[in-house]
Amino acid sequence: MRSAYQYRLRLTKSQVTKIEKWLDMLRHQYNYLLADRFNWYEQNRCSVNSCLLVCHLPELRNNPDYFSQKRTLPQLKKDRPWYKEIHAHVLQDCVKRVDLAIAQFLKGDNNGKKSGRPRFKSKNRYKSFTFPSLSKTPINGNILTLPKFGQVKMIYHRPIPDGFKIKTATITRKADGYYVTLSIQDDSVPDVIPVDKVTNPIGIDMGVKSFLVKSDRTEVPIPQYYRKAQKQLKKIQKAVSRSKKGSNNRKKAVIKLGKAHKKVADTRKDFHFKAAKELLDNHDLVAHEKLNIKGLAKTKMAKSVLDAGWGQFLSILSVKAVRVAWPTALNAGLITKAVNPRNTSQNCSNCGKKVPKKLKDRIHCCPHCGYVTDRDVNAAINILNLAVGHPVSNKAYRVTELLGGFGKKPALSR
């Protein structure tokens, strides 16, 4: 199992200068290698199947790839001796980033989804570099030892769990300072609880009125951190817009704006971690919808959807479920299961019949069985039914009965 721990660094002025120097050199090398890839493509592509009798023939060479560009690094250090200051593995990671960007542009990711054309990095867009390998014990107290960089002081607020090995370290420049992200790994795999042995399942329905509604009829209110900070952000953004480009006042305003946005993001992330912990402490199976968040972000609800941060929360929930009790509780991993959201808010969780509703209808009232409950609670129960392997139309198993029969069931008149 692999995880990541992030710590804030307390650097001296000389260390800050050294990091900025490394970032600048790595950025130039990244742009050079990316331009080399583009140049080969432009010189060797042809839109027709024949050429003129008299034409320019480019220098014949193979398509540059990760290995061929990595073999150019020794010559780079001879031509530009100042690159010897950077650790060889850090330079190789820079080549790997170029190769990954090109691969995602041409081939796509594991799902075949391609990204846009890679862009050349400006100073504000190249913010991190990675040490792919460290010593066996790189941490001594609150001191982290980085190869060919030296010792750096960090706020060691959370110790590395026993049994984990530190694999990589990534130094990142953010709006409010410098951070190090340690990638840690443990080869043992936690045993996941089988679905048929789950004793306390829960279904959740994500929303914009409430952050989430549980199948037991409780809910978590939505904090709306961005909307609450909009007034302050607007004021700082106005100062940025009114400043002259390239001036020191504009740089100060941009830094202030970045810190304000980071504060909103940090408070939202902290809320997501606490909400995920509360769910996993009380339930061994959490069922949720498989949401198309990118599609929802293009609708009129875009601001509310992005302010809620559903994608980040569900990612934290799934990762935390595997290691919520790690490594103390016998390596027990909990379950999070995503189900198809189709008709989860339309179907009745009591009888399984479809009850069409508009978005403004917040109460579910089934004309077939008379079951009345909140729309989101009905959806959460349907999500839980799907997660445990029972269709919403199966009358032999109803979560409403297990949860104590929430809702009103008046007798039907003949």
N, C-alpha and C positions, 0 to 999 in steps of 0.2 A: 504494500500500500504506500502511496506517495501523498505527501501533503506539503504545505508551504506556510512558513512563519515569517512575519514581517516585523522588523524592528527599526526604530528611528536611530540615526547616527548622530553622534556629537563629535564633529570634526573640527580640527584646527584650521586656521586660514591657509596654511600651506597645503593641507590635505584637500581643501575645497578647490584651490588653484590646480592641484594635480588632477583631480577628477574632471574639472572643466577642460583641462588640456587633453586628457585621454578621450573625452567625449568628442572634442573637436577633431582630433586626428582620426578617430574611428568613423566619424561622420563623413569626412573627406574620402576615406577608403571605401566606405559603403557606396557613396555616390560614384566613385571611379569604377568599382566593380559592376554596379548597375548599368552605367553607361557602356561598359564593355559588352555586356549582354545585349543591350539595345543596338549597338553599332554592328555586331555580328549579324543580327536579324535584318537590319536595314540593308546591309551590303550583300546578303545572300538570298534575299527573297526576290521573287519575280512574279508579276501578275500574269504573264503570258508564257507559253511553252516554247518560245524561240527568242533568240537575241539578234541584234544587229550584227552586220559583218565587222563593223568598227565600233567597238564599245570599250568601256573601262572594265577591266577584270580586277576584282579585289584580291588582296593577298589571301591565298588559300590557307585556311586553318580550320581546325575542328570547332564545333560549337562549344563555347566555354561552359563548363559545369562546375560543380562544387570542388571536385578533386583537381581539375586543371587550374582553377583560380587559387586554390590553397597552395599549390606548388609555386605560385608567384610570390609568396610572402618572404622567402629568404632573399630574393632579389630586391624586394621592396626595402628591406632593412639595409641592404648595401647601398642602394641609391639614395635613401632617406634615412640616415643613421638615427634620427630622433625617434623613429618607430621601434627601436630596440628597447626603449623604456617600457613599452607595453608588453604584457605577458603574451607568449605565443598562443596560448589557448584562448585568450580574449580576442586576438586577431582572427583566429580560426572561427570563433563564434560569429564574428562580423560577416565572414564569408558565408556561413550557414544561414544567416538572416537574409542575405541576398538570394541564395538558392531557394529558400522557403517562399519568399515573396514572388519570385518568378514561377515557382511550381504552382502556387495558388492562383496565379494569373492565367497560366496556360492549361493546367490540368484540373485545378479545383481541389477541394478538400476530400475527405473520405466519402461525403455524400454527393460528390460531383459538382458542388456549387463553387463557381469561380468568383474570385475577387476582382477588383478593378486594376487598371494598369499601375504598377508600382511607381511611386513618386520619389523624386530626389528630396533628400531630407535637408530642411533648413536647420538653423541652430536650435530653434525651439521645438523641433520635431524629433530630434535624436536625443533621448533623455536617459538612456540606460546602457549598461554593458554587463556582461555575464562572465563569471569565472566558472568554467565547466567542471573543474576539479579542485578540491581543497585537500588539506592534510587530514590525517585521521582525527585529530582533536584540535580543530581550529578555534574553539571557544575556551577562554580561560577567564572565568568570572564574567565581567562585562566587556572583555576585550576580544575582538575578532581579528584573526590573523589572515590576511589575504596575500596570495603569492605575488611577489614582485611589487606589491603596493605597500605592505607594512601592516602595522597594527592600528586598528580603528576602534574607537570607543562607541558603544551602543547602549541604548536603554533596554536592558535584558529583563523585560517585564514578565516574560513567560518562558520557563525552561523547556529545553528540548526533551520530549518523553524518552524514557529508557527504551533501548532497543532500536532506536532510529539512528540512521547515519545521515550526515549532512552531505548531499551530493553536489549541489551548485549554490552559488551566491550571486545575486544580481543587485548591483548598485543602481538606484533610480533617483533622479532629481524630480522633486515635486514642488508645488507652489510654496510650501512652507518649510522646505528643507530637503535633506537627503535621507533615503531609507535603504535598507538592505533586506532582500527577500531570500530566505534560506529554504531550499528545496530539500526535504527530508524524506527518507524512504525506510520502510521495514518490509522485509521479504515475506513475513508471515501474513496470511490472509484471514480476516475475521469470518467466523461462521455466521451466515445470515439466517434469521428465524424463518422457517417455512411458513407459507401463507396459511396452511391448515392448522398451525399451532399458535396463531395470533390470538391473544386474549383480550386486547383492548384496542380495537381499530378505531379510526376516525376519518371522516371525509371532510375536505375543506373546499369551499367555493370562493375564488378570488373575486374581488369587486372594487369599485371606486367609491361606493357609499360607505362600506366598511372594508377594511383591508382584507379580512377573510371571515367567513362564516362557517362554523363547524356543524357537523351533522347532529351534535347534541344540543343545538340551538344557542350556543354561546358564540360570541363574536369578538374580534379584535378590531378596535377603532383604527381608522387610517390617520396617520399623523400629518400628512401633507407638508413636509418640510420645505419643499421648493415654493409652494404657494405662500407660505408664511414668510419666506425670505425674499419674495419678489420685490417688495418695496425697497429694501436695502440694495438688492442687486441692480435694480433699475437706476438707483442713484449713483452707484459706482460705475455702471456702464455708461451713464451720461457723461461722467467725468472723463472716461476713456475716449469717448467720441469727440469731445470738445478739445481734447489735447492735440497738439501738433505731432504728427508722425515723426518718430525718431528722437523726440525730446525726452529729457529725463523725467519730466512730470508724467508723460504718457507711460513710461516704463514703470514708474511707481504705481500708477493707477491700474495697470495691467496686473501687476503682482498682487495688489489688493483685491482685484476682482477674482483672480485665481484662488486666493485664500478663502474668499467668501464662498465660491462654488465648491471648494474642497470641503469646507465645513458642512455644507448641506449634504454632500455625498457621504461624508464620514458618519454623520448622525443617522442618515438613512440606513447605512450598512450596519451600524450598531443596533438599530431597531430590528433589522432582519435577523441578526444573530440571536438576539434575545427572544424574538418570536419563534424562531426555529427550535431553540433550546426548550422553550416552554412546551411546544408540541411533542418533542421527542422524549422529554422527561415523563410525560403522562400517557403516551401512546406508543405502542410497538409497531403500528402500521399507520402511515399517513397517506391517504389517497388524494390526488389532486388532478385537475384538468391538464391536458397537454395543449397549452395555449399557443396560438400563433401571435406572439407579441409584436413581431415586426409588422404584421398586417394590421393589428389594432393600433399601432403607433402612427398609422397613416389615416386614421379616421378622425372625427371631431373630438374623440376622447383622448387624443394623443398626449396632451399635457398631463391629464390625470393618470393615464397608464404609465407614462415614464416617471412621474413623480412617485407613484406607488412602488416601482421597481420590482415588478413580479418576477422578471427573469433572474435577477440577482438573488432574490429570496428563494426561489425554487432550486437554484444551483447550490446555495448554501445549505438548504434543507437536505438535498440528496447526498452531498458530501458529508455533512455532519451526522447523518443517519448511520453511515458505515462506522464512524469512529466516535459516536456520542459518548460511549462508555469506555473508549480506548484510552489507555491499555489496561484498565483496572478490572473491568467486569467480564473476565474470561473471554475477551475478544468477541463479544456478542455484537453483531451488527443488526440494526433495525431496518425496516423496509419503508421506502417511499415508492409509490406506484402512480404513474401517469396514465390516465384513461382518456378515451376519445370524448371530447365535450359535446358531441352531437346529441341534441335533444335532451340533455341532462336537466335543463330548466323547463322544458316543455312537457316531458313525461311525468306522470303522477308516480311518486315514490311508494304509494300505497297499493294501487291497483295496476299500474303499468300502462294505463291508457294515455294517449297524447292529448294534452290540453293546451291548445295554442294561446300564447300570451304575447303581448307587445312589451317593449322594454320598460314602458312606464307602469305596467302592471306589476306591483310589488308583492301581491298576495296570490298564493296558489289556492284555487278553489276548484276541486274536481267535481264536475257534474255527474260523473259515473258512480263514484263511491262516497262523495260528500266530504272527502278529506280536505281540511283547510289548514294551511300553515304559511309561513313566510316563503317567498319565492326562492331565496338563497338557501334556506334550510332544506327545502325540497331538492334543490340541485345538489347540495352536499350529500344528502342521503343517497341519491342516485349515483353519485360518483363513488361512494363507498361500496354500494352494491356491485358496481362494475369491477371494482378493484379486487373484491374477494371472490370473484368468479361467478356471480349471480346476476343475470340480466334484470333490468328494471321491471320487466313484465312477469317475472317469476313470482307467483303468489305464495309458493311454498316457503320462501325465505324473504322476510322483510325486515330491514334494519329498524324501521319505526317500532316494531314490536320489541326488538332487543333494547331499544333506547327508552322504553317505557311508554310508547304510544303518544308522542307529542302530536298535538293537533286536534282539531275538532272533527268528530265523525257523527254527524246527525243521522238519524234513521231516515231511510229513503221511503217516500210514499209511493204506493202502487198507482 
